[in-house]
């Protein structure tokens, strides 16, 4: 990049960043809803995925549904309790008890919430309901859904990321995504994980090709 190109880039980036910050502030000030509610979207998708797995694998749908809705109750936003599995189980038990749910159901739901933490597993979880919730939570982190969540959250967590930065982070995530996929236990989750992992690899390759073309020009 020669001197004039460097100066032009600095000018464009400075002016566009100033305008972008103003646009984001205006969007926040004039809307009654957040630009994107990640946790709410994540939980809804986990509920849908968990119910799909429960029906396919014969898990108790009532336990799975209650646990899926409450699995991140200790993480309302992007942060949350350090041990959100244990804290979430306590909060879920309190919520369900106040709603008049029987103690056996409460304990099974709480245990599934305790068990859902961690990106990989060393062994299958003790109950099918726990396994289904864990798998649903991790499946939502894979494929197009997981990638879009990363991009949308990146706006908040890592301001200033460029597409090239996201492409690099996606490449670095692929080995972990492979480990997550290989940890699935139920047949349904194994199939879905393989499909979503293949999609991530395809997107990563396509994104790299397009960005390399841009750089080449």
C-alpha positions in Angstrom: 0.0 0.0 0.0 1.5 3.3 -1.1 1.3 6.6 0.8 -1.8 7.9 -1.0 -3.7 4.6 -0.4 -2.7 4.7 3.2 -4.0 8.2 3.6 -7.2 7.4 1.8 -7.8 4.3 4.0 -7.2 6.3 7.2 -9.7 9.0 6.0 -12.4 6.4 5.0 -12.0 4.4 8.2 -12.1 7.5 10.4 -15.2 9.0 8.8 -17.1 5.7 8.5 -16.3 4.7 12.1 -17.6 8.1 13.3 -20.8 7.6 11.3 -21.2 4.0 12.4 -21.0 4.9 16.1 -23.7 7.6 15.5 -25.9 5.1 13.7 -25.6 2.6 16.6 -26.4 5.2 19.2 -29.4 6.4 17.3 -30.6 2.8 16.9 -30.3 2.2 20.6 -31.9 5.5 21.6 -34.9 5.2 19.3 -35.9 1.5 19.8 -37.7 -0.1 22.7 -36.0 -3.4 22.0 -32.3 -4.3 21.8 -30.7 -4.6 18.4 -30.5 -8.3 19.1 -31.5 -10.5 22.1 -29.0 -13.3 21.9 -29.9 -15.2 25.1 -33.6 -15.1 24.3 -33.0 -16.4 20.8 -30.5 -19.0 22.0 -33.0 -20.4 24.6 -35.9 -20.6 22.1 -33.7 -22.5 19.6 -32.4 -24.9 22.4 -36.1 -25.6 23.4 -37.0 -26.4 19.7 -33.9 -28.5 19.2 -34.2 -30.3 22.5 -37.8 -31.3 21.8 -36.9 -32.6 18.4 -34.2 -34.8 19.9 -36.5 -35.9 22.8 -39.2 -37.1 20.3 -36.6 -38.8 18.1 -34.8 -40.5 21.0 -37.7 -41.2 23.4 -36.7 -38.8 26.2 -39.3 -37.4 28.6 -40.5 -34.3 26.7 -41.9 -32.5 29.8 -38.6 -32.7 31.6 -36.6 -31.7 28.5 -38.9 -28.8 27.8 -38.8 -27.3 31.3 -35.0 -27.8 31.5 -34.5 -26.2 28.1 -36.5 -23.1 29.0 -34.6 -22.7 32.3 -31.1 -24.0 31.4 -29.6 -20.6 31.1 -31.7 -18.8 33.7 -28.5 -17.8 35.5 -27.2 -16.3 32.3 -29.9 -13.7 31.2 -27.4 -11.9 29.0 -24.0 -12.6 27.5 -22.5 -12.9 31.0 -23.9 -14.6 34.1 -23.0 -16.6 37.1 -19.6 -18.3 37.0 -21.1 -21.7 37.7 -24.3 -21.2 35.8 -25.2 -24.9 35.8 -25.4 -25.1 39.6 -26.8 -21.6 40.1 -29.3 -22.2 37.2 -30.4 -25.5 38.8 -31.1 -23.7 42.1 -33.0 -20.8 40.4 -35.0 -23.3 38.3 -36.0 -25.4 41.3 -37.2 -22.3 43.1 -39.2 -21.1 40.0 -40.8 -24.5 39.5 -41.5 -25.0 43.2 -43.3 -21.6 43.2 -45.3 -22.8 40.2 -46.5 -25.9 42.1 -44.4 -28.5 40.1 -43.9 -31.8 42.0 -40.5 -32.4 43.6 -39.5 -35.4 41.5 -39.9 -33.4 38.3 -38.0 -30.4 39.8 -35.1 -32.7 40.7 -34.9 -34.2 37.2 -35.1 -30.8 35.6 -32.5 -29.4 38.0 -30.1 -32.3 37.3 -30.4 -31.8 33.5 -29.5 -28.1 34.0 -26.5 -29.0 36.2 -25.4 -31.5 33.5 -25.6 -29.2 30.5 -22.4 -27.2 31.0 -19.2 -27.8 29.1 -18.5 -27.8 25.4 -17.4 -31.5 25.3 -18.1 -34.6 27.3 -15.8 -37.4 28.5 -18.7 -39.9 28.8 -22.4 -40.0 28.2 -24.5 -38.2 30.8 -26.5 -40.3 33.4 -29.9 -39.6 32.0 -31.3 -39.3 28.5 -32.9 -36.0 29.4 -29.6 -34.5 30.5 -28.0 -35.9 27.3 -30.6 -34.4 25.1 -30.4 -31.0 26.7 -26.6 -31.0 26.5 -26.7 -31.9 22.8 -29.4 -29.4 21.9 -27.4 -26.6 23.6 -24.3 -27.5 21.7 -26.0 -28.1 18.3 -27.2 -24.5 18.4 -23.6 -23.5 18.6 -22.8 -25.2 15.3 -23.8 -24.6 11.7 -25.3 -21.4 10.3 -27.1 -20.6 13.5 -23.9 -20.8 15.6 -22.0 -18.7 13.1 -24.7 -16.0 13.0 -24.8 -15.9 16.8 -21.0 -15.4 16.8 -21.2 -12.6 14.3 -24.1 -10.8 16.1 -22.5 -11.2 19.5 -19.1 -10.1 18.1 -20.6 -6.6 17.4 -21.0 -6.3 21.2 -18.1 -8.3 22.6 -15.4 -7.4 20.0 -16.2 -4.0 18.4 -14.3 -3.3 15.3 -14.0 -6.8 14.0 -13.6 -7.0 10.2 -14.8 -9.9 8.0 -11.2 -11.1 7.7 -11.0 -11.3 11.5 -14.2 -13.3 11.7 -13.0 -15.6 8.9 -9.8 -16.3 10.9 -11.8 -16.9 14.1 -14.0 -19.3 12.3 -11.0 -21.3 11.0 -9.7 -21.5 14.6 -13.1 -22.6 15.9 -13.4 -25.6 13.5 -11.2 -28.0 15.5 -13.3 -27.3 18.6 -16.5 -27.7 16.5 -15.1 -31.1 15.4 -14.6 -32.1 19.0 -18.2 -31.0 19.9 -19.6 -33.0 17.0 -17.6 -36.1 18.0 -19.0 -35.9 21.6 -22.6 -36.3 20.6 -24.1 -39.6 21.8 -27.6 -39.9 20.4 -28.0 -40.9 16.8 -30.1 -37.9 15.9 -27.6 -35.5 17.4 -24.7 -37.2 15.7 -26.4 -36.8 12.3 -27.3 -33.1 12.9 -23.8 -32.3 14.2 -22.1 -33.8 11.2 -24.4 -31.9 8.9 -23.8 -28.6 10.7 -20.1 -29.2 10.9 -20.0 -29.8 7.1 -21.9 -26.5 6.7 -19.3 -24.6 8.8 -16.4 -26.0 6.8 -18.1 -25.1 3.5 -18.9 -21.5 4.8 -15.3 -21.1 6.0 -13.9 -22.2 2.7 -16.2 -19.9 0.7 -15.5 -17.0 3.0 -11.8 -17.5 2.6 -12.1 -17.7 -1.2 -14.1 -14.5 -1.4 -11.8 -12.6 1.0 -8.7 -13.8 -0.9 -10.2 -12.5 -4.1 -10.8 -9.1 -2.5 -7.2 -9.0 -1.3 -6.0 -10.0 -4.7 -7.7 -7.1 -6.4 
